[in-house]
Amino acid sequence: MTVTEQLSALGHILAHGDLHSVFQPIVSLSERRILGYEALTRGPSNSPLHSPINLFAVARNAGRLGELEVACRKNACRRFSELQLQGKLFLNVSPDSLLEPGHQPGRTLQLLQAYGIPPSQVVIELTEQSPTDDFTLLDTALHHYRAMGFSIALDDLGAGYSSLRLWSELRPDYVKIDRHFIDGIHQDAVKREFVGSILKMAQASRAQVIAEGIELEEELMVLAEMGIDLLQGYLLCRPQEQPPRDARQLLPKLNGNALIMNEESSSLAALLNEQPAVSQHTAIAEVLEAFRAQANLNSLAVIDEHGQTVGIVNRQALSEALLKPFAADLFARKPISRLMSNDFLAVELNQSLQKVSRLLTSRARQRIEEDFIITQGGSYLGLGRVIDVLKLITELKIQQARYANPLTLLPGNVPIQQCLTRLLQQAREAVICYVDIDNFKPFNDLYGYAKGDEVLLSLAQCLSERVDPARDFVGHIGGDDFLLVLGSHDWRGRLNRLLEDFQSQCRRFYSDEHLQAGCLVAHSRQGQRQEFALLSLSLGVVHLRPEQCAQFDASQLAGLASEAKRYAKAVPGYSLHIIDTQKLSA
């Protein structure tokens, strides 16, 4: 295709608006929801300019990039409105087009108003294809977008000519890590270091990180372990003209490899060996032949005519029984019920791993090489191995440790976010309690960090003693901030006892002088005497009602708990402030 033909094709496309918008979802992993959609443009299907790479290259060379981008934005806004998509709309804008002399600020806002899309729902995504030198002019252009309510995203971080400087100068709300650093990250320590550095910078600049271009589950697993929550790529969904609206459609493939696993939620499905059972009337010789035919077969379940398990046969136990003089001849034609063991453990498939582990450890005779029965609705389903349970529990502990606070070993921010998300999804009534230590900094300054760590460990123990592991949750946000989620109706009594416990525990941390004075005495740099009250707790409580769960996401719920904590801290000494979600909506 000659240059003349390319320019002619581009002119025809722009004159007739012959563009197609497709949308690729951006998914929040922790909240299992679609944050928004990136709008992408394709040329006519029968044209050499169908590819966006060719289309935009020709437009840039022809000096019509700004014109093409406006046409793309118009088409994307129209389709987004027609499809009634929820969440954010990510619109690609090149810095070149913003810096063009003919750029008209306000045109995008007019488009949005025409299609009924509020600016707060739109993210301007900067895609850098050539060097950007005029940062002042670019900052001015983006300032107009921000002033109108738009958010800003920086695309292809690490791949552009000056992307790190753009980040530093423009302070975007979102940064998207270039596909190069995602590709094969599970096999490349350098890429993991790079992404880890991006996360630290994002935390400092309060930007949200989006990993794009994810194509492999292994990549996704590593990114999730590193704490990246916003995901985009072919693994989840390719760009589509009518994209999915429910993130749960995009994530079922991950259910078998739970990204944040815990012993309560993990079932036995991953451990199930669907080994056929034998009838209690099967001849012993036939069972022995089955063991000979399968070298790795350790046990066989024995069932009755109704499919109910009545016993188990272990390879070693059967061999030992038949080693006795004349035993092989005596028992060969006898039914296996004569030599099977009636002492077996049977558990339901949906039983939690934690409960199965407790049942196994309570059986003194259970050996590590033995098997147990897995049933469904009481009927035999297959076998499980004790050693596999132990291995999985070890893996879970390692996985949990990655997200635990290194001092208290309590779950950190990622599990806290997931706990709140599950709570909202299940529409459960619960109490979310933000726990903060008053006057912790002056105590730390006066007694030292080692003593301060002892206080934090003491509080962690007090909190753990006040929760029911089957219904409640305790996490460590960081520093002297903790989070409790209580599902029990006696939560008020539990919190009151928590305050009493902590007050009692704290006495051992003070000197006699401070205990008698009832306060901490320190001196400022100017030598002036200052008094600080002894350590106490401020509890910010959110009473979450089931009917209000749909009104919040995990971040909003955590923010509400933080707000309740601020009210509590305004009251000197031990204090508790409650926000009832029922009253918020009244």
Secondary structure, DSSP 4 states (H G I P E B T S, - for coil): --HHHHHHHHHHHHHHT--EEEEEEEEETTTTEEEEEEEEEE--TTSTT-SHHHHHHHHHHTT-HHHHHHHHHHHHHHHHHHHT--SEEEEEE-HHHHHSTT--TTHHHHHHHHHT--GGGEEEEE---S----HHHHHHHHHHHHHTT-EEEEEEETTSSSHHHHHHHH--SEEEE-HHHHTTGGG-HHHHHHHHHHHHHHHHHTPEEEE-----HHHHHHHHHHT--EE-STTT---BSS--S-GGGTSGGGGGG-SS--TTT--SGGG-B-PPPEETTSBHHHHHHHHHH-TT--EEEEE-TTS-EEEEEEHHHHHHHHTSTTHHHHHTTSBGGGT-BS---EEETTS-HHHHHHHHHH-TT--TT-EEEEEETTEEEEEEEHHHHHHHHHHHHHHHHHTB-TTT--B-HHHHHHHHHHHHHTT--EEEEEEEEETHHHHHHHH-HHHHHHHHHHHHHHHHHT--TTT-EEEEEETTEEEEEE-STTHHHHHHHHHHHHHHHHGGGS-HHHHHHTEEEEE-TT--EEEEEPPEEEEEEEEE-GGGGGG--HHHHHHHHHHHHHHHHTSSSSEEEEEEHHHH--
